[in-house]
C-alpha cells in the first residue's frame, strides 16, 4: 500500500519508519504504523532561508489496527519539541521502538523522539522530546547522517527508554573530555525529562588494567553501543583497531565498576565470493557498521573463543 500525501511524500516506502506495537501482551491485538514528517512545498518560497525562518512541519500517520482490520491516515501539524520550540525541519527517522504496550517511538539519533500514544486508537496523539545533551549538530551532518548509530542508540530496558552517546572525533572534544553517557527518559503525565544514569570518562575506562589481560590495545573509541536488556549497568559495544581491516572486538563494559567484563575477538567466517577468500585476514576482521540486535549478543559473548557473525 502507498498513498500520496499533501507534502508530496508516500507511505510505506521507507522501512525504518515502520513500527509494530503489540498491546497488552496479546499477539492478536497490535498496531502497525508509518510516520512521515515533512514540510508542504507550498508553505515556503523558492529562496526560503531555513536557518532564520524554518518551514512549518507536518506529520502524517498511517495506521493499521488488528481490531479495525484496515488502514487509516491522519495528517496534522508536527508536534512541538518539548522545551525547544519548533519541530526540526531536518528530522529523520533512524529507528522505531515500541514502548510500554502503548507507544510507538520514532527516533532521530541527532534531533529527538516522536511518541505516538495509541491508548485511544481513534485519536492517536503525537508528542516529541529532544535527545539529551547540549551538542550543536550541523546541518551538513543532519543531511548526510554519517551513521549516527555508530555512537548513539535508543532502546528499552526494564521498562525505561534509555539513550546512550559515545563521544568521538566529530564532536571536536579534547581527548580527556570524551565520555560514555547513558540517560533514562522519565515520564510524568505528558511531560518527559532525561536523567543521567551513567557518565564515565573514556580515559578512566582505559585506566582499568583489565584491558591488558584481555589483550586489548588502548585506547580505542567504542562504537555501535547496545545497552543490556536485563542489566542497567552493562553496555555492549565494538572496538576496532582500524576502520575496515584491523582486529575487531565485541566487549561488555560495566559502567558502574568502570571495567571490561567480557571481550570476544570477532571473526567473520562468512565467505560471500571467491575474491573475499584472497585476503582471509582482512575479510575475517571485517564487521559491517550496522546496529546489533540485543537478542544476538549473549549467544556471541557466551562463546569461549572467537566470535562468528552469521
N, C-alpha and C positions, 0 to 999 in steps of 0.2 A: 504494500500500500504506500502510495506517495500522494501528497496533497500540496498544491501551491498555496503560499501564504501571501498576505498583503506585503510583507517585506521582500518578496521575491525568492525566498528560500523554500525548500521542500522538506517534508518529514521523512523519517526512516531512511535517510541517506548516509548518516554518519553513525557507525556502530558505537562509538564512545559516548554518544548522547543517550543511548537506550538503557533504561533501567527496569528491573523487575523487583517488585515488593510483595513478599508473602505475608499476609496479615494474620495475626493471632496464631501462628504456627500451623495453620491449616493450608496444606498444599493446593486445595481446591478454591481457596479464597486469595486471589492475587490481582495485582495491577501491573500492567506493562505501560511505560510512559516514555515519551520522547519530548525533549525540551529544545526549542530553538529560540535563541536570543539574538536580536538583530535590530538595526535601525531601518526605518522606512526611507527609501531613497528620496521620496518627495519631501522629507522633513528637513532637508538642508540643501542649499545651493551648491553648484558645482565646485566653487572655490572655497568650500567650508573649512574653517580653521578648527580642527578637533581639539587642539590644545587649550584654546581660550574659550571655545564655545562648543562643547561636545553635543552630539545629536541626541535626540530623545530616543531611548531604547524601549523596545517592545519584546514581550515574551509570548510564545505560543506553545501551548501544551497539548500534545496528542496522547490520549489515554485509552487503553483497552482494559476493561474490567471483566473478570470472570463472572461476576453477578449479572452485569448487563449484557455481556456477550457481543458487544460491538464497540467500534472506535468512536470517540468524541473529540472535538477540537475546541479549545478555548484560547482566545487571544486577549492580552491585557498589557498594561504598562509593566515594564520590568520593575521588580521591587527595588527600593532604595537600599543602598549598602548601609547597614546599621552603623551610625556614628561617622560615616564618611560621605554623606550626600549622594550624588547621582550615581547610577549604575555604570560601571566602567564600559566604555564603548569597544574595548578590545578584549572583552571577556571571552574565554574559550573553555569548552568542557574537556578536561583531561580524563575524568573518571566519574562513574555514577555509583554511589554507595547507599544501600538500604539501611535504615536505622529504626530501631525500636518498634518494628512492625507497623509503623505509622508514616514514616518519612522516606522519600527518596531525596538524595543529596547530590546535586550536580557540582562537581569540584573543579575549579580552576586553581592550580597549584600556585599561581602568581597573584591572583586577584581576590578570590573569595568563593564561598559556597552558597549555592541557591538551594533552599529547602522547599520541598512541596509537601504540605500536610494533607494526607489522604484520609484523615479521620472522618471528614464529611465528603463522601465520594462525589456528591453532586456539586460541591463548591470547593474544589481544592484551592488552597491558599499558598502563595509563594512568599518566602522570607529570604533575606540574604544577609550574610555576615562576612566581613573581610577576613582573610587569613591573618594570623598574628605576626608580629614583628613590624619594625619600622623601616624596612628596606624599600628604597625607591626603585621600581623596576622600569627600565627604559622602554619606550615604545618599540624600538627595534627588537628587543628581547621578547616583548609581548606578541609581536607579529611572527617572528621566526621561531619562537618557542625554545629551541636549544635543549630539548629533552629535560624538562623540569623534574620528571620522575627519577632522574639520576641522583637528586639530592633532596627531594621532598616527597612526602607521602601523607595520605589521609586514610585512616582505617577505623574500624570499630573494635574495641577490646573491652570486655567485661561491662558492656552496656554504655560505654562512653565513646564519643567521637574524639579521635586523637590526631594531632598534626605533628609531624617531625620535619625538622630542617637541619641540614648539614652545611655549614659554611664552606665555601670553596673558592676557587680562583676568581670567578667573575665578579664576586662581591667586593673586590678591592679592599679586603681587610688585612691588617697585619697578621702574619702567621700566628703570633701569640694570642690573637683575639678570636681565632676560629673556634667554633664550638658546635656541639650537637645539642639541639634544644627540642624538647617534647612538651607540647601543650595538650591539655584536656579542655574540651568545649563543655561549658556548664550552661544548662538551660533552666531559667526561672520564668515560668509563664511563656510569653512570647519574646523574652529577652535572652540573648546569647552573649556569653563572655568567655574569653580564653584565660586559662590559668596555667602557669608553667609548672610542670611536674618534675622535669629533669633539665638541667643545663650543665654540660660538662665541657671543659676546655680540652681541645684535641691534644695539646701538649701534655696535659695532666694524664690523659689516657695512655699516651705513648711512654710516659714516665713509669708505667707499670712494667716491671721487668718480666712479666709473664709472657710478653710477646717474643722474647728471646727464646724461651723454652719451646714456643710453638713455631720457631724458625720463620718468624715474620720480620721482613726488613722494615725499618722505621725511618722517618714517618711517612705513612701513606694516608690519603684522604678517603674515608669510607664513601661508598656510593650505593645507590639502589636500596635505601633504607626500608625495612619492613618491621613493624612493631609486632611483638609476640601477641598472639590472641589470648593467651592464658596468664602470662606474667607481665605485669605493668612495668617492670624494671628491665626487661630484656629487649634488645634491638638486634635484628639480623641485618647484615649488610655485606657488601662486596669490597675487597681490597684488590687493586691491580698494580703490578709493577710498571706496566706500560699499557697505554690505552687499548692496543689491539693485540699485541703478540707476547707480552710478558706474562709471568705467572699470575694466577688469579686465585684468591681465597674467598671462601664463604665463612663468615665469622658470626658468633654470638657475643654481644657485649653486655655486661651487667652494668647498667647506667648508675645504679646505686652504689656499687662497690668499686666502680672505675676499673674494671678488669675484663680481660678476654676470657670467656667461658669455654667456647668451642671454636675450633679452627679446622677447616677441611680444605685441602688443596683441590681446586676444580680441575676436572679432566673431561674435556668434550670428546666423547668417544664416537659421536655420530659422524660418519664419513658420507657426505652427500654427493660427491662426484669424484672422479679419478684425480682431478687436479688437486683436490684437498689432501689427497694422500701423499703428495710430493713432499710437503713440509709438515710432518706429523707434529713436530714440537709447536709450531705456530698454530696449527689447527686445534690441537688439544688444549691450548691455553685460551682459545677464543671463547668469550662469553658475550652473547648479544646484550645490548644495552636496553633491556626490556624489564618491566617490573616483575617481581616474583609473586607467585601465589603462596599465601601463608600455609596452605594445606600441604604444599610440596616440601617445605623447608625441613620439618622434622625427619622425613624419610631420608633426605640427603645427609643431614648432620648426624644421624644415627649410624651412618656407615663409618667403620673404624679407620678406613684408609682413604683413598682418593674418592672424590665425589663425581658421579657421572650425571650429566644433564640430558634427559631424553626429550 
